[in-house]
């Protein structure tokens, strides 16, 4: 069995910043902004030159593997550029099915972010519930005008 090691080391004093383009694209590290790729969110530390890009996809359950492969390949060149610039860069595509099914990549991400045990179990359950409730909400409003482009 392969051992999964955390990506973030909280034993040392390092400041990590979390960026998401949903709030502001301006705060992203410039090396990512130059590429025009927009990972769902980025965790980075300037002092350790560490950068984790998390890309969330919400595919149908029968397309989880395909979605994972597509997202990993999409960011492969950026990851190489970051490594050439001296960063320890990792891209972590994660899949949450529209009906609440979580891909194994979600479990892996939480583990690598040092979220383990009971906290991980609670987080997985909450993520599944949020995905399912969100899909239910969208479905219940499928005929409402504000959801459609005119």
Rosetta constraint file for C-alpha pairs under 8 A:
AtomPair CA 4 CA 108 HARMONIC 7.84 0.50
AtomPair CA 4 CA 111 HARMONIC 7.31 0.50
AtomPair CA 4 CA 112 HARMONIC 6.89 0.50
AtomPair CA 5 CA 111 HARMONIC 7.79 0.50
AtomPair CA 5 CA 112 HARMONIC 6.05 0.50
AtomPair CA 6 CA 111 HARMONIC 6.51 0.50
AtomPair CA 6 CA 112 HARMONIC 3.94 0.50
AtomPair CA 6 CA 113 HARMONIC 5.71 0.50
AtomPair CA 6 CA 114 HARMONIC 5.56 0.50
AtomPair CA 7 CA 112 HARMONIC 5.19 0.50
AtomPair CA 7 CA 113 HARMONIC 6.02 0.50
AtomPair CA 7 CA 114 HARMONIC 7.73 0.50
AtomPair CA 8 CA 112 HARMONIC 7.23 0.50
AtomPair CA 8 CA 113 HARMONIC 5.96 0.50
AtomPair CA 8 CA 114 HARMONIC 7.08 0.50
AtomPair CA 10 CA 14 HARMONIC 7.37 0.50
AtomPair CA 14 CA 45 HARMONIC 7.11 0.50
AtomPair CA 14 CA 47 HARMONIC 7.17 0.50
AtomPair CA 14 CA 48 HARMONIC 7.59 0.50
AtomPair CA 15 CA 45 HARMONIC 6.06 0.50
AtomPair CA 15 CA 47 HARMONIC 7.82 0.50
AtomPair CA 16 CA 43 HARMONIC 6.39 0.50
AtomPair CA 16 CA 44 HARMONIC 5.41 0.50
AtomPair CA 16 CA 45 HARMONIC 4.76 0.50
AtomPair CA 16 CA 46 HARMONIC 7.99 0.50
AtomPair CA 17 CA 42 HARMONIC 7.87 0.50
AtomPair CA 17 CA 43 HARMONIC 5.51 0.50
AtomPair CA 17 CA 44 HARMONIC 5.33 0.50
AtomPair CA 17 CA 45 HARMONIC 6.33 0.50
AtomPair CA 18 CA 41 HARMONIC 6.84 0.50
AtomPair CA 18 CA 42 HARMONIC 5.56 0.50
AtomPair CA 18 CA 43 HARMONIC 4.48 0.50
AtomPair CA 18 CA 44 HARMONIC 6.63 0.50
AtomPair CA 19 CA 24 HARMONIC 7.89 0.50
AtomPair CA 19 CA 27 HARMONIC 6.52 0.50
AtomPair CA 19 CA 28 HARMONIC 5.90 0.50
AtomPair CA 19 CA 41 HARMONIC 5.43 0.50
AtomPair CA 19 CA 42 HARMONIC 5.09 0.50
AtomPair CA 19 CA 43 HARMONIC 6.49 0.50
AtomPair CA 20 CA 24 HARMONIC 6.72 0.50
AtomPair CA 20 CA 25 HARMONIC 7.06 0.50
AtomPair CA 20 CA 28 HARMONIC 7.56 0.50
AtomPair CA 20 CA 39 HARMONIC 7.79 0.50
AtomPair CA 20 CA 40 HARMONIC 6.05 0.50
AtomPair CA 20 CA 41 HARMONIC 4.39 0.50
AtomPair CA 20 CA 42 HARMONIC 6.51 0.50
AtomPair CA 21 CA 25 HARMONIC 4.59 0.50
AtomPair CA 21 CA 28 HARMONIC 7.74 0.50
AtomPair CA 21 CA 38 HARMONIC 7.02 0.50
AtomPair CA 21 CA 39 HARMONIC 7.95 0.50
AtomPair CA 21 CA 40 HARMONIC 6.95 0.50
AtomPair CA 21 CA 41 HARMONIC 7.06 0.50
AtomPair CA 24 CA 28 HARMONIC 7.92 0.50
AtomPair CA 25 CA 33 HARMONIC 7.81 0.50
AtomPair CA 28 CA 32 HARMONIC 6.78 0.50
AtomPair CA 28 CA 33 HARMONIC 6.43 0.50
AtomPair CA 28 CA 42 HARMONIC 7.62 0.50
AtomPair CA 29 CA 33 HARMONIC 6.55 0.50
AtomPair CA 30 CA 34 HARMONIC 6.16 0.50
AtomPair CA 31 CA 35 HARMONIC 7.22 0.50
AtomPair CA 31 CA 82 HARMONIC 7.51 0.50
AtomPair CA 32 CA 36 HARMONIC 6.97 0.50
AtomPair CA 32 CA 37 HARMONIC 6.88 0.50
AtomPair CA 32 CA 38 HARMONIC 7.82 0.50
AtomPair CA 32 CA 78 HARMONIC 7.67 0.50
AtomPair CA 33 CA 37 HARMONIC 7.08 0.50
AtomPair CA 33 CA 38 HARMONIC 7.83 0.50
AtomPair CA 35 CA 78 HARMONIC 7.57 0.50
AtomPair CA 37 CA 75 HARMONIC 7.93 0.50
AtomPair CA 39 CA 53 HARMONIC 5.95 0.50
AtomPair CA 39 CA 54 HARMONIC 6.11 0.50
AtomPair CA 39 CA 55 HARMONIC 5.18 0.50
AtomPair CA 40 CA 53 HARMONIC 7.41 0.50
AtomPair CA 40 CA 54 HARMONIC 5.75 0.50
AtomPair CA 40 CA 55 HARMONIC 4.72 0.50
AtomPair CA 40 CA 56 HARMONIC 6.00 0.50
AtomPair CA 41 CA 53 HARMONIC 6.04 0.50
AtomPair CA 41 CA 54 HARMONIC 5.37 0.50
AtomPair CA 41 CA 55 HARMONIC 6.79 0.50
AtomPair CA 42 CA 51 HARMONIC 6.92 0.50
AtomPair CA 42 CA 52 HARMONIC 5.63 0.50
AtomPair CA 42 CA 53 HARMONIC 4.56 0.50
AtomPair CA 42 CA 54 HARMONIC 6.17 0.50
AtomPair CA 43 CA 51 HARMONIC 5.79 0.50
AtomPair CA 43 CA 52 HARMONIC 5.09 0.50
AtomPair CA 43 CA 53 HARMONIC 6.54 0.50
AtomPair CA 44 CA 49 HARMONIC 7.37 0.50
AtomPair CA 44 CA 50 HARMONIC 5.49 0.50
AtomPair CA 44 CA 51 HARMONIC 4.33 0.50
AtomPair CA 44 CA 52 HARMONIC 6.24 0.50
AtomPair CA 45 CA 49 HARMONIC 5.71 0.50
AtomPair CA 45 CA 50 HARMONIC 5.32 0.50
AtomPair CA 45 CA 51 HARMONIC 6.62 0.50
AtomPair CA 46 CA 50 HARMONIC 6.92 0.50
AtomPair CA 49 CA 86 HARMONIC 6.88 0.50
AtomPair CA 49 CA 87 HARMONIC 4.72 0.50
AtomPair CA 49 CA 88 HARMONIC 6.16 0.50
AtomPair CA 50 CA 87 HARMONIC 5.51 0.50
AtomPair CA 50 CA 88 HARMONIC 4.73 0.50
AtomPair CA 50 CA 89 HARMONIC 6.07 0.50
AtomPair CA 51 CA 87 HARMONIC 6.67 0.50
AtomPair CA 51 CA 88 HARMONIC 6.11 0.50
AtomPair CA 51 CA 89 HARMONIC 4.81 0.50
AtomPair CA 51 CA 90 HARMONIC 6.44 0.50
AtomPair CA 52 CA 89 HARMONIC 5.85 0.50
AtomPair CA 52 CA 90 HARMONIC 4.90 0.50
AtomPair CA 52 CA 91 HARMONIC 5.91 0.50
AtomPair CA 52 CA 92 HARMONIC 7.29 0.50
AtomPair CA 53 CA 89 HARMONIC 7.74 0.50
AtomPair CA 53 CA 90 HARMONIC 6.18 0.50
AtomPair CA 53 CA 91 HARMONIC 4.68 0.50
AtomPair CA 53 CA 92 HARMONIC 6.04 0.50
AtomPair CA 54 CA 91 HARMONIC 5.98 0.50
AtomPair CA 54 CA 92 HARMONIC 4.79 0.50
AtomPair CA 54 CA 93 HARMONIC 5.72 0.50
AtomPair CA 54 CA 94 HARMONIC 7.11 0.50
AtomPair CA 55 CA 71 HARMONIC 7.09 0.50
AtomPair CA 55 CA 91 HARMONIC 7.48 0.50
AtomPair CA 55 CA 92 HARMONIC 6.23 0.50
AtomPair CA 55 CA 93 HARMONIC 4.59 0.50
AtomPair CA 55 CA 94 HARMONIC 6.07 0.50
AtomPair CA 56 CA 93 HARMONIC 5.99 0.50
AtomPair CA 56 CA 94 HARMONIC 4.99 0.50
AtomPair CA 56 CA 95 HARMONIC 5.91 0.50
AtomPair CA 56 CA 96 HARMONIC 7.46 0.50
AtomPair CA 57 CA 67 HARMONIC 7.04 0.50
AtomPair CA 57 CA 93 HARMONIC 7.44 0.50
AtomPair CA 57 CA 94 HARMONIC 6.25 0.50
AtomPair CA 57 CA 95 HARMONIC 4.93 0.50
AtomPair CA 57 CA 96 HARMONIC 6.44 0.50
AtomPair CA 58 CA 95 HARMONIC 5.74 0.50
AtomPair CA 58 CA 96 HARMONIC 5.06 0.50
AtomPair CA 58 CA 97 HARMONIC 5.17 0.50
AtomPair CA 58 CA 98 HARMONIC 5.74 0.50
AtomPair CA 59 CA 63 HARMONIC 6.01 0.50
AtomPair CA 59 CA 64 HARMONIC 6.15 0.50
AtomPair CA 59 CA 67 HARMONIC 6.84 0.50
AtomPair CA 59 CA 95 HARMONIC 6.91 0.50
AtomPair CA 59 CA 96 HARMONIC 7.00 0.50
AtomPair CA 59 CA 97 HARMONIC 5.39 0.50
AtomPair CA 59 CA 98 HARMONIC 6.38 0.50
AtomPair CA 60 CA 64 HARMONIC 6.84 0.50
AtomPair CA 60 CA 97 HARMONIC 5.56 0.50
AtomPair CA 60 CA 98 HARMONIC 6.10 0.50
AtomPair CA 60 CA 99 HARMONIC 7.96 0.50
AtomPair CA 61 CA 97 HARMONIC 5.41 0.50
AtomPair CA 61 CA 98 HARMONIC 7.55 0.50
AtomPair CA 61 CA 101 HARMONIC 6.87 0.50
AtomPair CA 63 CA 67 HARMONIC 6.07 0.50
AtomPair CA 64 CA 68 HARMONIC 6.18 0.50
AtomPair CA 64 CA 95 HARMONIC 6.37 0.50
AtomPair CA 64 CA 97 HARMONIC 7.64 0.50
AtomPair CA 64 CA 103 HARMONIC 6.83 0.50
AtomPair CA 65 CA 69 HARMONIC 6.23 0.50
AtomPair CA 66 CA 70 HARMONIC 6.17 0.50
AtomPair CA 67 CA 71 HARMONIC 6.22 0.50
AtomPair CA 67 CA 95 HARMONIC 7.50 0.50
AtomPair CA 68 CA 72 HARMONIC 6.17 0.50
AtomPair CA 68 CA 93 HARMONIC 5.84 0.50
AtomPair CA 68 CA 94 HARMONIC 6.85 0.50
AtomPair CA 68 CA 95 HARMONIC 6.95 0.50
AtomPair CA 69 CA 73 HARMONIC 6.17 0.50
AtomPair CA 70 CA 74 HARMONIC 6.06 0.50
AtomPair CA 71 CA 75 HARMONIC 6.55 0.50
AtomPair CA 71 CA 93 HARMONIC 5.93 0.50
AtomPair CA 72 CA 76 HARMONIC 6.22 0.50
AtomPair CA 72 CA 91 HARMONIC 6.78 0.50
AtomPair CA 72 CA 92 HARMONIC 7.31 0.50
AtomPair CA 72 CA 93 HARMONIC 6.17 0.50
AtomPair CA 73 CA 77 HARMONIC 7.91 0.50
AtomPair CA 75 CA 79 HARMONIC 6.13 0.50
AtomPair CA 75 CA 91 HARMONIC 6.86 0.50
AtomPair CA 76 CA 80 HARMONIC 6.37 0.50
AtomPair CA 76 CA 91 HARMONIC 7.91 0.50
AtomPair CA 77 CA 81 HARMONIC 6.18 0.50
AtomPair CA 78 CA 82 HARMONIC 6.13 0.50
AtomPair CA 79 CA 83 HARMONIC 6.21 0.50
AtomPair CA 79 CA 89 HARMONIC 5.74 0.50
AtomPair CA 79 CA 90 HARMONIC 6.59 0.50
AtomPair CA 79 CA 91 HARMONIC 6.98 0.50
AtomPair CA 80 CA 84 HARMONIC 6.12 0.50
AtomPair CA 80 CA 89 HARMONIC 7.97 0.50
AtomPair CA 81 CA 85 HARMONIC 6.23 0.50
AtomPair CA 82 CA 86 HARMONIC 6.49 0.50
AtomPair CA 82 CA 87 HARMONIC 5.32 0.50
AtomPair CA 82 CA 88 HARMONIC 7.36 0.50
AtomPair CA 82 CA 89 HARMONIC 6.14 0.50
AtomPair CA 83 CA 87 HARMONIC 4.79 0.50
AtomPair CA 83 CA 88 HARMONIC 5.82 0.50
AtomPair CA 83 CA 89 HARMONIC 6.00 0.50
AtomPair CA 92 CA 105 HARMONIC 7.78 0.50
AtomPair CA 92 CA 109 HARMONIC 6.99 0.50
AtomPair CA 93 CA 105 HARMONIC 7.05 0.50
AtomPair CA 94 CA 103 HARMONIC 6.95 0.50
AtomPair CA 94 CA 105 HARMONIC 5.07 0.50
AtomPair CA 94 CA 106 HARMONIC 5.45 0.50
AtomPair CA 94 CA 109 HARMONIC 7.52 0.50
AtomPair CA 95 CA 102 HARMONIC 6.40 0.50
AtomPair CA 95 CA 103 HARMONIC 5.21 0.50
AtomPair CA 95 CA 105 HARMONIC 6.59 0.50
AtomPair CA 95 CA 106 HARMONIC 6.71 0.50
AtomPair CA 96 CA 100 HARMONIC 6.51 0.50
AtomPair CA 96 CA 101 HARMONIC 6.00 0.50
AtomPair CA 96 CA 102 HARMONIC 4.67 0.50
AtomPair CA 96 CA 103 HARMONIC 5.98 0.50
AtomPair CA 96 CA 106 HARMONIC 7.55 0.50
AtomPair CA 96 CA 128 HARMONIC 7.51 0.50
AtomPair CA 96 CA 131 HARMONIC 7.09 0.50
AtomPair CA 97 CA 101 HARMONIC 4.73 0.50
AtomPair CA 97 CA 102 HARMONIC 5.95 0.50
AtomPair CA 97 CA 103 HARMONIC 7.42 0.50
AtomPair CA 97 CA 131 HARMONIC 7.19 0.50
AtomPair CA 98 CA 131 HARMONIC 5.95 0.50
AtomPair CA 98 CA 132 HARMONIC 6.38 0.50
AtomPair CA 98 CA 135 HARMONIC 6.00 0.50
AtomPair CA 99 CA 128 HARMONIC 7.90 0.50
AtomPair CA 99 CA 131 HARMONIC 6.35 0.50
AtomPair CA 99 CA 132 HARMONIC 4.73 0.50
AtomPair CA 99 CA 135 HARMONIC 6.56 0.50
AtomPair CA 100 CA 127 HARMONIC 7.51 0.50
AtomPair CA 100 CA 128 HARMONIC 4.26 0.50
AtomPair CA 100 CA 129 HARMONIC 6.23 0.50
AtomPair CA 100 CA 130 HARMONIC 7.43 0.50
AtomPair CA 100 CA 131 HARMONIC 4.89 0.50
AtomPair CA 100 CA 132 HARMONIC 4.56 0.50
AtomPair CA 101 CA 128 HARMONIC 6.25 0.50
AtomPair CA 102 CA 106 HARMONIC 6.45 0.50
AtomPair CA 102 CA 124 HARMONIC 7.71 0.50
AtomPair CA 102 CA 127 HARMONIC 7.95 0.50
AtomPair CA 102 CA 128 HARMONIC 6.46 0.50
AtomPair CA 103 CA 107 HARMONIC 7.51 0.50
AtomPair CA 104 CA 108 HARMONIC 6.35 0.50
AtomPair CA 105 CA 109 HARMONIC 6.03 0.50
AtomPair CA 106 CA 110 HARMONIC 6.30 0.50
AtomPair CA 106 CA 124 HARMONIC 7.77 0.50
AtomPair CA 107 CA 111 HARMONIC 6.23 0.50
AtomPair CA 107 CA 120 HARMONIC 7.75 0.50
AtomPair CA 107 CA 124 HARMONIC 7.39 0.50
AtomPair CA 108 CA 112 HARMONIC 6.12 0.50
AtomPair CA 109 CA 113 HARMONIC 6.15 0.50
AtomPair CA 110 CA 114 HARMONIC 6.40 0.50
AtomPair CA 110 CA 115 HARMONIC 5.04 0.50
AtomPair CA 110 CA 116 HARMONIC 6.99 0.50
AtomPair CA 110 CA 120 HARMONIC 6.55 0.50
AtomPair CA 111 CA 115 HARMONIC 5.29 0.50
AtomPair CA 111 CA 116 HARMONIC 5.73 0.50
AtomPair CA 111 CA 120 HARMONIC 7.64 0.50
AtomPair CA 115 CA 119 HARMONIC 6.30 0.50
AtomPair CA 115 CA 120 HARMONIC 5.38 0.50
AtomPair CA 116 CA 120 HARMONIC 4.75 0.50
AtomPair CA 116 CA 121 HARMONIC 7.68 0.50
AtomPair CA 117 CA 121 HARMONIC 6.40 0.50
AtomPair CA 118 CA 122 HARMONIC 6.20 0.50
AtomPair CA 119 CA 123 HARMONIC 6.10 0.50
AtomPair CA 120 CA 124 HARMONIC 6.07 0.50
AtomPair CA 121 CA 125 HARMONIC 6.28 0.50
AtomPair CA 122 CA 126 HARMONIC 6.12 0.50
AtomPair CA 123 CA 127 HARMONIC 6.06 0.50
AtomPair CA 124 CA 128 HARMONIC 6.25 0.50
AtomPair CA 125 CA 129 HARMONIC 6.26 0.50
AtomPair CA 126 CA 130 HARMONIC 6.10 0.50
AtomPair CA 127 CA 131 HARMONIC 6.19 0.50
AtomPair CA 128 CA 132 HARMONIC 6.21 0.50
AtomPair CA 129 CA 133 HARMONIC 5.97 0.50
AtomPair CA 130 CA 134 HARMONIC 5.92 0.50
AtomPair CA 131 CA 135 HARMONIC 6.21 0.50
AtomPair CA 132 CA 136 HARMONIC 6.18 0.50
AtomPair CA 133 CA 137 HARMONIC 6.11 0.50
AtomPair CA 134 CA 138 HARMONIC 6.24 0.50
AtomPair CA 135 CA 139 HARMONIC 6.08 0.50
AtomPair CA 136 CA 140 HARMONIC 6.09 0.50
AtomPair CA 137 CA 141 HARMONIC 6.44 0.50
AtomPair CA 138 CA 142 HARMONIC 6.00 0.50
AtomPair CA 141 CA 147 HARMONIC 7.65 0.50
AtomPair CA 142 CA 147 HARMONIC 6.94 0.50
AtomPair CA 143 CA 147 HARMONIC 7.74 0.50
AtomPair CA 144 CA 148 HARMONIC 7.54 0.50
